Amino acid sequence: MRGGSRPVAHGATVCTLTPAQLARAAQLEAHQLRLQRLARLSRAQLQALLSAEPVEAAAWVTSAAECGVPAAQLRLGRLLLEGRGCARDPAAAYRWFVRAAAGAGAGTGAGARTSVHAEAMNMVGRCHELGWGVAANAALAAASYRASAAAGHDWGQYNLGNLLFDGRGVARDRRAALRCYLSAARQGHERAMNLVGRCLEEGWGCERRPAEAAYWYARSAERGYVRGQFNHASMLAQQGSVQLAAGWFCRAAAGGDAALRRTIIEALSTAADPVLRRTGQQLRDGPYGRGARIASSSAG
C-alpha cells in the first residue's frame, strides 16, 4: 500500500496508523536501538559519544539521560539551556540539572561522578540566581553553589564568592568571599584570580597587599581574561613599566567588549606618560587588532 499510513491487522480488525504515529513509532525504535548500543559502550566510548557536536549528539544524549546517566543529564541540560542541537527550553534544562545533581550525588565515591554532581549543582545554582527555567531565588542559588563549592568545583566556589561579596541570598561576608575566590583561583579559574587581585589591592575582606594583588592579576592576564589583563596593565603602569603596560592594555582592548575598550582609551588618552598616551591614540584611531599588534611586542 502506498501513501503516508500503513494498515496493521489485529485479528479481524485493521487499524491504520497516521503519519504522526508512524513517526513516533520510528522514534521509539531508534531510541531502543540507541539504548542497546549504549549498553555495550565502554566509559571512554560513551564519553566520546556524549561530547560530540550538539546536532550529532543530541539524540544520544537524550537517550542516555533518560537511562539515568548523570553526565548525559548534565549535557542535555546545557543543550536545552543554550538551544544547541535541540529547541531551547530553560525549564526542561533546569529539571535535567536537578536530576543530574541528584543522580550523581547518590554515590559516595570520588571521581567523575562527584565532578558531575558538583557541576550540576553549580548549574542548578545558576538557574536559581538568573531565573533560567525557574523563579529567581538568590537564597536557593547560594545553597546550590555552596554544595558545588564544597565538592571542589571552581565555578561553584566563584559563584558562591560573588553572592557572599554582594550579600545576595546570604549575609554579606567579604572574608568568606575572598576564601571562595582563592579556592577557585588555585584551581586555575582566571576570573577568580582577577577578583583575588581586586580584593588584595582594595583591602576587601583582608588587609591591602598590593604585591600579592599584582601576582594574581598577572596570572589572570596570562590565562587570557581581559579584565585581568586590564588590571595587570594598570599595576604595571603604576610601577613604571609603561612598555609592558601598553602591550597588556592593547591585549585587553582587543579581547574586551566596547565598554572596556572605551575605558582603556579614556584612561590612556589622559595618562601622564607619552607611551601610554600614544597607545591610547592608536586604539582610538585604528582597528583594535592593529592597535594590539603595534604594542604587543613590548609585552613579550
N, C-alpha and C positions, 0 to 999 in steps of 0.2 A: 504494500500500500504506500502511495506517495503522499507527501504533504507534511504538515507540522505536528501531527498527532499519530499515535500508534494504538490499535485495539489490543487489549490484553484480556485473554479469556480466563474466566473463573467458573469452571463448570459450564453451565449453560448460559451464563451471563457474560456479556462482552462489555468492558468499560474502556473508555477512550481517555488517554492521558493528554492533558493540554500541553502546549509548548512550554509553559512555565513549570509544569510538573515534571516534564521530561528533563528540563534544565536542572531542576532541583535534584532529581534522581542522579543525573550525571555528576553534579557537585558532590553528592554524598558518596558516590562510588569513588571519585577521585580522592576524597578525604580519607576513605578507608584504605585506599592504596598507599596514600602518604603515611598513614599510621603504621601500616605493615612495614614500609621501608624504614621509618623512623626507629622502629623496634630493633632493627638489625644494624643500626649505625653505631660506630664507636663514639666515644665522647668527642674526640677530635673531629670526626666527620660531621657530627651533629653541630658542633660549634662553627665549622666552616659553612655549613648549610644555612644556619640561622644568621650568620653575619654577612651573607651575600647582599647584592644590590636589592633595595627595597621592593622593586616591582617583581623581581625573581623570587625573593624570599618571603613575601607577604603570605602566600598560601601555606607554605611550610611552617612559618612562624605561627600562624593561626592554628594549624593542626596540632603542633607541639604544645602551644599554650593551652588548648582545650584538653590535651592529655595530662596537663598538670606540671609541665616543665617550667620551673620558675624563671630561668634565663629567657625562655621564649615569651613568657608572660610579660617580663620587663621590656623586651624588644618590641613586642606587639603594642604595649602601651606607648612607647616612643613613636612608633609608626603612626598610630592613631592620633597622637597629640600633634604631630607635625604634618599629617596628611601625606605621608610618603608611601607609595605603593598601595594606598587604600584611601578611602574618603576620610577627611579629618573628623574626629569625634572625641572631643576632650572628656566628655562624661564617661565614655567607654574606656578611654585611656586611663582615667583615674581608677576605675574598677579593676582594670588589669594590674595597675601598680599595687593596689591593695592586695590582690590575690598573690602577686609575686612576692611581696613582703611577707605575707602570712605563710606561703608555701616554703620559701627559702629559710624562714626563721623557725620552721618546725623542727629542724635538726639541731643538734648541739655541736656538730663537728665544725672545724675551721676550713678555710679554703674557699673554693669557688662559690659554694652555697652561701657562706657567710657574706662574701663580697656582693652577691646578688641581693641578699636581704638588705644590706647597708645601702646599696644604690637605689633599691626600690623604695626604702623608707625616705631617702632624700627626695625622690620624685613625688611621693605622697605629700611630703612637706611643701614642695614647690606648688603642687596643685592647691593645697590649703592656703598658702601665702598669696598666690596670684589669682585665685579663683578660677583655675582651669578645671572645668567639668564639675565643680563643687563650689558651694558658697565660700568666699574668702573668710579665713579664720586664723589669725596670727597665733593664737594660743595652741591650736592643733598643729599648725606648722612647726612651732617651736618644739612640741613634743615629738614629732616625727624626725625633725633634724637632730634632736638630742639622741634618739635611738640610733640614727645613722652615724652620728659622730662617735657615740660610744663603741660602735663596731669598727671604728677606724677609718671611715670614709671621708676623704678630704673635702669633697663638696658639702657633705653634711656638716663638717666642722666649720667650714667657711660660712655657710648659710646661717648656722646657729650663731656664729660670731656676729653676723650682721644684725640679727634680731636683738641679741644682748647689747650690742653697741647702741642701737637706737631705742631700746626699751619697747619693742613691739611684740606683744604676746607674752612677754616675760618682763620681770623687773630689770631696769637698766643697770648694767654691770660691765663697765669697760675693762676692768681687770680680767673678768671671765672671758670677755670678747677677745682680748689680746691672747689669752691662753688658747682659745679656739683657732685664731689666725695662725699662731705659732705651730700648732699641731698640724694644720693643713700645709703651712709653708714648708715644714720639714719633710713633707712627702712630695714636694716639688710643685705645689699649687701656686702659680705665678701671681694670681690676683691676691691671694693671701699674703704672699711675700711683700707685695706693694703696701698692703694695709698694715702689716707689721712695721714696715718702714714709717708709715704715716704716724702710727701710734708712738713709736720711739722718737720721731722728730718732734711731734707736738706735745708729748707727755700725756697722751690719752691712756689712762689705766696703768701708768708707770711713770717713773722719772724720765725726763728728757735725756736721750742718749744718741746724739747726732751721728757719732761714728758707726754705731750699730745700725742706725737708720740707713746710712749710706750703703752699708753692706747689703741690706735686704733690697734696697732699690736697685742696686747693681745686679743682683741675682734675678729679680723680676724682669729687668730690662733685657738681660741676656737670654731669657726664655721667651722673649718676644711680646710681652704685654706692654701695650702702648702707654698706659698711664705710669707704669713702672719706668718706662724709657723717659717720659717727660720728667718725672721726679728725680730720676738718676741724673738727667741733664741739668736740672736746676741745682742739684747738690754740687755737681762738677763745676758749674759756673760760679757758685758761691765760694768754692775752694780755689778759684782762679785758673782752672783747667779749661779755658774757653774753647780751644780747638776740639777737644774731646766732647765738650758740652754741645758745640754746634752740630757735630755729627749725630749725636743722640737726639737732639731736638728735631733734626731732619727725619730721622727714622720714625720718631713718634708722629710727626706730621704726615708722613707717607702712609702710615698704617692706621692712623686715627680717623675719627669722623670729622665732619665740618666744624662742629663746636670746638673740638680740641685743637684743630688747625688754627681757628681764629684766635684761641687763647695763646697759642705758641707765637703766632705772628705778632699779636699785640704786645706780648711780653718782650719779644726780641727787638721790635721796632723802637722801643724806648730804652733799651739796655745801654749802660754806660760804655761797654766795651765795643769797639768798632767791628770786631769779628762777628759778634752776635748780631749787631745791627745789620751787617751785610747779609748774614744768614736769613734774618727776618725779611729783608728786601727780596732776596732770591725766592723765598717761599711765597711772598706776596705777588711777585711779577710772573713767575713761571709755573709750569705743572709741578705738582708736589713730587712726582717721581724724579724729575730733573733736579729739583732743589735738594732731594735726598742724596742724589749721586754726587752733586757738587761738593758737599761737605762730608760725605760718609767716609771718604778715605782717611780723614783725620781721626776717625773713631777706631781704626784698626780692623 
